[in-house]
Amino acid sequence: MSSFTSLPSPPNSTFIHDCSFDYYGRRLATCSGDRMLRIYTLTEDNEWILPPTSIFQAHEASTWRTSWSPPSYGLLLSTCSDDSTVCIWEEDSTSKKWLKKATLGESRKPVFCVQFGPQHVGLRLATGSADGVVRIYEAIDVLNLEHWPLSQRFDGCVEG
C-alpha cells in the first residue's frame, strides 16, 4: 500500500463540504464554504500538489458538492452551491486552467447535491436542491458543453 503525504492546507482554512476522486484516483477535488474549488494532483512521488491553476472561486456562495464525469468525456467537474446554481468545469489541455463551460440556474433554492451519471447513459448530470426537486440535465452534444438542456424534473420528496 502506498503512503501519501498530507494535502497542502488552504491558506485560510475553511470547512470542506465535499471531496471526490477522479476515475483514476490521481486528482482530488474539494469544495468548501469559502466558495473555492481546489483540484489536487497526485505526483509520481505520491505527493499531493495544488497547482496555481487548480484553485479558483467556483460560485458566489458556499460550494457544497463536486462530481467528476466519466473519463471518456474528458476532465469535467460539476459543482453546486448555495447560490442556487450548478457549474460545469473543464480543464484546458494546453493552459491547464479550469474553464467554466456552463451554469445551470433553474433552481430557485440552494443546490446541495450534484452527480454525473455513468458513461452508458450519456453525459448526464443529476442535481438535488432545497426546493425538493431533482433535475436531470443532458449534454446533447458532448463537443459543445455550453448547452445542458433540462431533460427531466420531478419532486424528490414524494413518498411511494
Contacts in CASP RR format, 6 or more apart in sequence:
PFRMAT RR
TARGET T0000
AUTHOR 0000-0000-0000
METHOD contacts of the structure
MODEL  1
MSSFTSLPSPPNSTFIHDCSFDYYGRRLATCSGDRMLRIYTLTEDNEWIL
PPTSIFQAHEASTWRTSWSPPSYGLLLSTCSDDSTVCIWEEDSTSKKWLK
KATLGESRKPVFCVQFGPQHVGLRLATGSADGVVRIYEAIDVLNLEHWPL
SQRFDGCVEG
2 46 0 8 1.000
3 46 0 8 1.000
4 42 0 8 1.000
4 46 0 8 1.000
4 47 0 8 1.000
4 48 0 8 1.000
5 46 0 8 1.000
5 47 0 8 1.000
5 48 0 8 1.000
6 48 0 8 1.000
7 28 0 8 1.000
7 40 0 8 1.000
7 48 0 8 1.000
7 50 0 8 1.000
8 40 0 8 1.000
8 48 0 8 1.000
8 49 0 8 1.000
8 50 0 8 1.000
10 32 0 8 1.000
10 34 0 8 1.000
10 36 0 8 1.000
10 38 0 8 1.000
10 55 0 8 1.000
12 34 0 8 1.000
14 32 0 8 1.000
14 33 0 8 1.000
14 34 0 8 1.000
14 36 0 8 1.000
15 32 0 8 1.000
15 33 0 8 1.000
16 30 0 8 1.000
16 31 0 8 1.000
16 32 0 8 1.000
17 31 0 8 1.000
17 32 0 8 1.000
17 33 0 8 1.000
17 62 0 8 1.000
17 63 0 8 1.000
17 64 0 8 1.000
17 65 0 8 1.000
18 30 0 8 1.000
18 31 0 8 1.000
18 64 0 8 1.000
18 65 0 8 1.000
18 66 0 8 1.000
19 28 0 8 1.000
19 29 0 8 1.000
19 30 0 8 1.000
19 31 0 8 1.000
19 66 0 8 1.000
20 28 0 8 1.000
20 29 0 8 1.000
20 66 0 8 1.000
20 67 0 8 1.000
20 68 0 8 1.000
21 27 0 8 1.000
21 28 0 8 1.000
21 68 0 8 1.000
22 28 0 8 1.000
22 29 0 8 1.000
22 68 0 8 1.000
22 71 0 8 1.000
22 75 0 8 1.000
23 68 0 8 1.000
23 70 0 8 1.000
23 71 0 8 1.000
24 71 0 8 1.000
25 42 0 8 1.000
26 41 0 8 1.000
26 42 0 8 1.000
27 39 0 8 1.000
27 40 0 8 1.000
27 41 0 8 1.000
27 42 0 8 1.000
27 68 0 8 1.000
27 75 0 8 1.000
28 39 0 8 1.000
28 40 0 8 1.000
28 42 0 8 1.000
28 48 0 8 1.000
29 37 0 8 1.000
29 38 0 8 1.000
29 39 0 8 1.000
29 40 0 8 1.000
29 66 0 8 1.000
29 68 0 8 1.000
29 77 0 8 1.000
30 37 0 8 1.000
30 38 0 8 1.000
30 40 0 8 1.000
30 66 0 8 1.000
31 37 0 8 1.000
31 38 0 8 1.000
31 58 0 8 1.000
31 63 0 8 1.000
31 64 0 8 1.000
31 65 0 8 1.000
31 66 0 8 1.000
31 79 0 8 1.000
32 38 0 8 1.000
32 62 0 8 1.000
32 63 0 8 1.000
33 62 0 8 1.000
33 63 0 8 1.000
34 62 0 8 1.000
35 57 0 8 1.000
35 58 0 8 1.000
35 59 0 8 1.000
35 60 0 8 1.000
35 61 0 8 1.000
35 62 0 8 1.000
35 63 0 8 1.000
35 81 0 8 1.000
36 55 0 8 1.000
36 56 0 8 1.000
36 57 0 8 1.000
36 58 0 8 1.000
36 63 0 8 1.000
37 55 0 8 1.000
37 56 0 8 1.000
37 57 0 8 1.000
37 58 0 8 1.000
37 63 0 8 1.000
37 66 0 8 1.000
37 77 0 8 1.000
37 79 0 8 1.000
37 89 0 8 1.000
37 98 0 8 1.000
38 50 0 8 1.000
38 54 0 8 1.000
38 55 0 8 1.000
39 50 0 8 1.000
39 51 0 8 1.000
39 54 0 8 1.000
39 55 0 8 1.000
39 77 0 8 1.000
39 98 0 8 1.000
40 48 0 8 1.000
40 49 0 8 1.000
40 50 0 8 1.000
40 54 0 8 1.000
41 48 0 8 1.000
41 49 0 8 1.000
41 50 0 8 1.000
41 51 0 8 1.000
41 54 0 8 1.000
42 48 0 8 1.000
43 49 0 8 1.000
51 96 0 8 1.000
53 95 0 8 1.000
53 96 0 8 1.000
53 97 0 8 1.000
53 98 0 8 1.000
54 96 0 8 1.000
54 98 0 8 1.000
56 98 0 8 1.000
58 79 0 8 1.000
58 81 0 8 1.000
58 87 0 8 1.000
58 89 0 8 1.000
59 79 0 8 1.000
59 81 0 8 1.000
59 82 0 8 1.000
59 83 0 8 1.000
59 85 0 8 1.000
59 87 0 8 1.000
60 81 0 8 1.000
60 83 0 8 1.000
61 81 0 8 1.000
61 82 0 8 1.000
61 83 0 8 1.000
61 110 0 8 1.000
62 81 0 8 1.000
62 82 0 8 1.000
63 79 0 8 1.000
63 80 0 8 1.000
63 81 0 8 1.000
64 79 0 8 1.000
64 80 0 8 1.000
64 81 0 8 1.000
64 82 0 8 1.000
64 110 0 8 1.000
64 111 0 8 1.000
64 112 0 8 1.000
64 113 0 8 1.000
65 79 0 8 1.000
65 80 0 8 1.000
65 112 0 8 1.000
65 113 0 8 1.000
65 114 0 8 1.000
65 115 0 8 1.000
66 77 0 8 1.000
66 78 0 8 1.000
66 79 0 8 1.000
66 114 0 8 1.000
67 77 0 8 1.000
67 78 0 8 1.000
67 114 0 8 1.000
67 115 0 8 1.000
67 116 0 8 1.000
67 125 0 8 1.000
68 76 0 8 1.000
68 77 0 8 1.000
68 116 0 8 1.000
69 76 0 8 1.000
69 77 0 8 1.000
69 78 0 8 1.000
69 116 0 8 1.000
69 123 0 8 1.000
70 116 0 8 1.000
70 117 0 8 1.000
70 118 0 8 1.000
70 119 0 8 1.000
72 119 0 8 1.000
73 119 0 8 1.000
73 123 0 8 1.000
73 142 0 8 1.000
74 90 0 8 1.000
75 90 0 8 1.000
75 91 0 8 1.000
76 88 0 8 1.000
76 89 0 8 1.000
76 90 0 8 1.000
76 101 0 8 1.000
76 116 0 8 1.000
76 145 0 8 1.000
77 88 0 8 1.000
77 89 0 8 1.000
77 90 0 8 1.000
77 98 0 8 1.000
78 86 0 8 1.000
78 87 0 8 1.000
78 88 0 8 1.000
78 89 0 8 1.000
78 114 0 8 1.000
78 115 0 8 1.000
78 116 0 8 1.000
78 125 0 8 1.000
79 86 0 8 1.000
79 87 0 8 1.000
79 89 0 8 1.000
79 114 0 8 1.000
80 86 0 8 1.000
80 87 0 8 1.000
80 111 0 8 1.000
80 112 0 8 1.000
80 113 0 8 1.000
80 114 0 8 1.000
80 127 0 8 1.000
80 128 0 8 1.000
81 87 0 8 1.000
81 110 0 8 1.000
81 111 0 8 1.000
82 110 0 8 1.000
83 110 0 8 1.000
84 105 0 8 1.000
84 107 0 8 1.000
84 108 0 8 1.000
84 109 0 8 1.000
84 110 0 8 1.000
84 111 0 8 1.000
84 129 0 8 1.000
85 103 0 8 1.000
85 104 0 8 1.000
85 105 0 8 1.000
85 107 0 8 1.000
85 111 0 8 1.000
86 103 0 8 1.000
86 104 0 8 1.000
86 105 0 8 1.000
86 107 0 8 1.000
86 111 0 8 1.000
86 114 0 8 1.000
86 125 0 8 1.000
86 127 0 8 1.000
86 137 0 8 1.000
87 100 0 8 1.000
87 102 0 8 1.000
87 103 0 8 1.000
87 104 0 8 1.000
88 100 0 8 1.000
88 101 0 8 1.000
88 102 0 8 1.000
88 103 0 8 1.000
88 104 0 8 1.000
88 125 0 8 1.000
88 145 0 8 1.000
88 148 0 8 1.000
89 98 0 8 1.000
89 99 0 8 1.000
89 100 0 8 1.000
89 101 0 8 1.000
90 98 0 8 1.000
90 99 0 8 1.000
90 101 0 8 1.000
90 145 0 8 1.000
91 97 0 8 1.000
91 98 0 8 1.000
91 99 0 8 1.000
92 98 0 8 1.000
92 99 0 8 1.000
101 145 0 8 1.000
101 146 0 8 1.000
102 145 0 8 1.000
102 146 0 8 1.000
102 147 0 8 1.000
102 148 0 8 1.000
104 125 0 8 1.000
104 127 0 8 1.000
104 135 0 8 1.000
104 137 0 8 1.000
104 148 0 8 1.000
104 150 0 8 1.000
106 135 0 8 1.000
106 150 0 8 1.000
106 153 0 8 1.000
107 127 0 8 1.000
107 128 0 8 1.000
107 129 0 8 1.000
107 130 0 8 1.000
107 131 0 8 1.000
107 133 0 8 1.000
107 135 0 8 1.000
108 131 0 8 1.000
109 129 0 8 1.000
109 130 0 8 1.000
109 131 0 8 1.000
109 132 0 8 1.000
110 129 0 8 1.000
110 130 0 8 1.000
111 127 0 8 1.000
111 128 0 8 1.000
111 129 0 8 1.000
111 130 0 8 1.000
112 128 0 8 1.000
112 129 0 8 1.000
112 130 0 8 1.000
113 126 0 8 1.000
113 127 0 8 1.000
113 128 0 8 1.000
114 125 0 8 1.000
114 126 0 8 1.000
114 127 0 8 1.000
114 128 0 8 1.000
115 125 0 8 1.000
115 126 0 8 1.000
115 127 0 8 1.000
116 123 0 8 1.000
116 124 0 8 1.000
116 125 0 8 1.000
117 124 0 8 1.000
117 125 0 8 1.000
117 126 0 8 1.000
122 138 0 8 1.000
123 138 0 8 1.000
123 139 0 8 1.000
123 142 0 8 1.000
124 136 0 8 1.000
124 137 0 8 1.000
124 138 0 8 1.000
124 139 0 8 1.000
124 151 0 8 1.000
125 136 0 8 1.000
125 137 0 8 1.000
125 138 0 8 1.000
125 139 0 8 1.000
125 148 0 8 1.000
126 134 0 8 1.000
126 135 0 8 1.000
126 136 0 8 1.000
126 137 0 8 1.000
127 134 0 8 1.000
127 135 0 8 1.000
127 136 0 8 1.000
127 137 0 8 1.000
128 134 0 8 1.000
128 135 0 8 1.000
128 156 0 8 1.000
129 135 0 8 1.000
132 155 0 8 1.000
132 156 0 8 1.000
132 157 0 8 1.000
133 153 0 8 1.000
133 154 0 8 1.000
133 155 0 8 1.000
133 156 0 8 1.000
134 152 0 8 1.000
134 153 0 8 1.000
134 154 0 8 1.000
134 155 0 8 1.000
134 156 0 8 1.000
135 150 0 8 1.000
135 152 0 8 1.000
135 153 0 8 1.000
136 150 0 8 1.000
136 151 0 8 1.000
136 152 0 8 1.000
136 153 0 8 1.000
137 148 0 8 1.000
137 149 0 8 1.000
137 150 0 8 1.000
137 151 0 8 1.000
138 148 0 8 1.000
138 149 0 8 1.000
138 151 0 8 1.000
139 145 0 8 1.000
139 147 0 8 1.000
139 148 0 8 1.000
140 147 0 8 1.000
140 149 0 8 1.000
141 147 0 8 1.000
END
